[in-house]
Amino acid sequence: MEITWYGHSCFRLTERGMATVVMDPYDQNEVGFLPLKLKADIVTCSHDVPGHNYLKGVRGSAYQITGPGEFEIGGVFITGVQTNGKKKFEQGEPRNTLYVIDYNGLTVAHLGAIDHVPSQTQIEALGRVNIALVPVGGGNSLNAAKAAEVISLLEPGIVIPMHYMTPDSKIKLEPLGKFLKAMGLADVEPVPSLKISSDKSISDETHVVVLSYKE
């Protein structure tokens, strides 16, 4: 599997012979970065705001998933779990959906705009998470300290931070360095993408991988 970051909370997951997934496509007029010109078999949106639901940024007849449920498409299993409570949703807050993507046992969790630390019961219901895509820059989602706390509960083998301030971001968010400090790291060299052969190639110890966004 290859994971590529396009900025903000947008990722593309690809695996030979299986469905390609694009997660949280953005409207560049709202969040910055370059216009998206992506193709996918599946597109997921964590919540209904322009920075995360810009379906026009994905070409083709992609199957659209915009809320909780269980799905199987092109050999890929997807579980969507609502993370904000009913009360918040009724008060007008966009419903956030966390997605766990399963590629032949290799699982990737995209936390969307989760804004609180889930309970241990909620964490256990997700099952084993190999790779976690975690918002770390605050705003309407986790800040650095809360992101570190969520990671300690999830215990993924790999963490990829997202939703933080970059030179091309229009939204006021905290910088990546604040999250790295919360994780006890001085600096992490960005890489263009992450390639993983199987879940067996991932260490039990959590590692932070920083991706440079695709231009």
C-alpha positions, -999 to +999 in steps of 0.1 A: +000+000+000+011+036-007-002+065+013+001+100-002-008+133+015-021+162-005-023+187+024-048+195+052-066+162+058-066+148+023-049+114+016-049+089-012-045+052-004-035+029-033-028-009-035-023-029-067-054-048-077-076-031-051-097+000-049-081+034-046-094+055-017-093+093-015-101+107+020-113+142+029-108+161-005-106+199+001-117+230-017-084+249-021-102+283-020-111+275+016-080+258+029-051+267+005-028+242-012-031+233-049-063+224-066-070+186-064-070+166-096-074+131-082-089+098-094-103+072-071-127+043-068-139+054-033-140+088-017-147+093+020-157+126+037-153+129+075-177+159+078-197+183+057-175+213+054-156+225+023-122+216+037-132+179+039-161+172+015-150+187-019-162+158-041-155+178-073-118+174-065-120+137-073-126+127-109-144+096-121-174+078-107-160+072-073-183+056-047-190+083-021-190+075+017-201+105+038-212+089+071-212+059+094-216+024+083-198-007+070-188-010+033-170-034+010-158-021-023-132-034-046-118-057-020-115-029+006-134-030+038-144+004+053-160+011+087-173+045+094-179+055+131-195+087+142-174+104+169-193+134+181-223+130+203-259+133+193-263+165+214-235+183+195-249+171+161-284+184+170-268+218+180-256+221+144-221+208+146-212+188+115-212+151+122-176+138+122-170+102+110-138+083+117-130+058+090-110+025+094-098+012+060-088-024+058-066-036+029-061-073+034-056-069+072-035-037+069-057-011+086-056+027+083-077+049+105-085+085+094-097+104+124-113+132+104-119+162+127-123+144+159-121+170+187-120+149+219-103+118+234-125+087+228-133+064+257-113+031+260-145+012+249-148+033+217-111+027+210-114-011+215-144-012+191-121+000+163-100-031+165-063-031+157-051+001+139-018-002+121-016+033+107-034+064+122-039+096+103-044+121+131-053+158+132-028+176+154-031+214+148-061+223+169-088+245+154-120+224+154-101+192+160-074+177+183-046+199+195-011+185+200-016+173+236-049+156+229-036+141+197-007+125+217-033+112+242-054+096+215-023+080+200-014+065+233-048+048+235-049+037+198-013+023+200-009+023+162+024+012+147+026+043+125+012+078+131+009+103+102+000+138+114-024+160+094-044+192+097-016+215+109-002+248+097+020+247+066+032+275+043+004+268+019-024+266+045-050+294+047-065+281+080-050+292+113-037+260+129-008+251+152+025+241+137+037+205+134+066+212+159+041+215+188+029+179+181+064+165+177+073+180+210+043+164+227+054+131+213+089+136+227+105+142+192+128+171+182+123+168+145+112+143+118+124+144+082+094+144+058+091+117+031+071+120-002+049+090+006+046+059+028+048+025+013+039-006+034+039-042+022+018-057+049+008-053+086+036-077+095+062-051+084+049-026+110+066-025+144+046-028+176+062+004+188+046+036+176+066+057+151+057+091+137+060+095+099+057+130+085+047+132+048+054+162+025+023+171+007+020+162-029+022+192-053 
